[in-house]
Amino acid sequence: MKSRSLSVELSAPTTVTAIRFVILLGVVSLLADATYEGARSVAGPYLALLGASGTVVGVVAGFGELVGYGLRLLSGYLSDRTRRYWTWTLVGYAINLLAVPLLALAGRWEIAAALLIMERVGKALRTPSRDAMLSYATKQIGRGWGFGLHEAMDQVGAIAGPLLVAAMLATRNNYPAAFAILAIPALLALSTLMAARWLYPRPQDLEPTTPEIRTAGFSRAYWIYFAAVALIAAGYVDFPLIAYHFKKVSSVPGSWIPVLYAVAMGVDALAALLFGRGFDRVGIPILVVAALISALAAPLVFLGGFGWAIVGMTIWGIGMGAQESVLRAAVATMVSQDRRGAAYGIFNTGFGVFWFLGSALMGVLYDFSLPALIAFSVALQLASVPLFFAVGRQLRSEPTSAM
């Protein structure tokens, strides 16, 4: 009885510590998202104001995303090799966040474009390391719930940042001033991150050591899962195309388009928590539910009127919430501690590349045939379902697990 009591006493502080660590990183993400999502919400108009053409705006946005996802493969690998997760996270966040207020001093579209791309580079450098550190802490509190809580806090910032910029433009109509005020959440995010680094110098110690899943490489379950996620990414309609459609066919009044996006972000935050808890209870099958629900988004937003657009964007937000929480959480259940950075690097890079390819193809399909676009989106997401079932079977057959 004495040994059992001692075990409980020792495990309780570890759980509390893990929760505190997740919340601290959640606060960092909230403030960081307020910074760069605020900037991204007006990046296009700002580049145009500085003299950039529509082609330049499109290329800068696309190239930034491609670089931002592509570099995660390298940064994830290096974070595992060096074991310096905090270093990569701190450097990445510093580049990611400080590039934003510097936009106030750009003066030329070429400089602004370079800063916008640097912001994406910073995000690429820090994301795999940050996700690896989160995976260590979420072992104690539930991976789905931990990543879901982090995503929910992240989305609060994604809503607050654009609203702050909108308020600045409404009162002062000055883009440099709007970018300059984003220095406040940027500096607060970096200060919170430094505090987290000081309080938790070795976040990997939050996860008890577990047996290695494989002596080399990644498990078969991981690669099947990667294929399923690639289908989800390629088949998920990006919001700019949805917004373009709303404007073109006048199914949604122009003033309502950003409102619907804000609604979707709110749903995203709630769905992240609910699906995260569901993942902790039932595991991989919750991803099947998410895929079946999100497959309904494309038909509703592209074929319906205003009412169906609201329903479609709600479903779109549900899918985004599942993607940003459970999809990341599941990676940690398939990969041992010392390979998490590389695993998240591959995962994020693959997700970004297939998202880019799918978005580009759906843009072409939109001009060619709207039914073809809808069929493509629905088919790819439904095609992920048997792969998720295969992942579940594979995990049950493996002798060890990282869960």
Helices and strands as residue ranges (DSSP letters): H 2-40, H 43-49, H 54-82, H 85-98, G 101-105, H 109-141, H 143-172, H 175-181, H 183-199, G 203-206, H 220-235, H 239-249, G 254-256, H 257-282, H 285-294, H 297-303, H 306-332, G 337-339, H 340-368, H 370-397
